[in-house]
Amino acid sequence: MNPHHSLKPGAFYHIYNRGINGENIFKEERNYAYFLNKYAIYLNPVIETYAYCLLKNHFHLLVRVKTDLTCNPYLSGVENERGLHHTDNIVSKKFSDLFNSYTKSINKAYNRTGGLFETPFRRIEVTSETYFTRLIWYIHFNPQKHGFINDFREYPHSSYNSFLAHKKTNLEKEEVLNWFGSEKDYLNFHETKPFETEFSSFIIDP
């Protein structure tokens, strides 16, 4: 796992970040929705989201970088030494904007100062179908893995139930359900627990 791994157009990534020194990044319930609202503003223009889980002191994402970022007028003026509108710079800048904006709001609301998130955020490219499939389960199972809840299916701050709800979502819902075959197959897959060794190469949280 390389935290500086380039973010390539069209590629899938497991994204992870946590609070500095294990600090909680979500202080109370309202913070989760606030983070997701900012996530939609900053990141929906540059990535597609296939799964997520927000926990008190860290979060996991499964995302795909959009392929035609350089033609997006929303992203005008983003550049670095590697070239105008370089894809890695565009996406990393939007993550940075999200973290900075959220941190400023948390600092103001809770009378704190300084950074809130570790830098750089960690990422692993998802390079196989097996990895993609197991990663969705792993992200949804994470709150149970860390003891935040006894049954991950009841956790309110992951995408697990969003794929089952009949309402509008920014997630790639249809693509994910089709990937498993159907809503029933999606449910059945989450009933199984893959062996922990299957995740040894891409577990990036402590």
Buried (B, 14 or more C-beta within 10 A) or exposed (E): EEBEBBBBBEBBBBBBBBBBEEBBBBEEEEBBEBBBEBBEEBBBBBBBBBBBBBBBBBBBBBBBBBEEBBEBEEBEEBBEEEEEBBBBBBBBBBBBBBBBBBBEBBBEEEEEEEEBBBEBBBBBBBEEEEBBBBBBBBBBBBBBBBEBBEEBBEBEBBBBEBBEEEEEEBBBBEEBBEBBEEEEEBBEBBEEEBEEEBBEEBBBBE
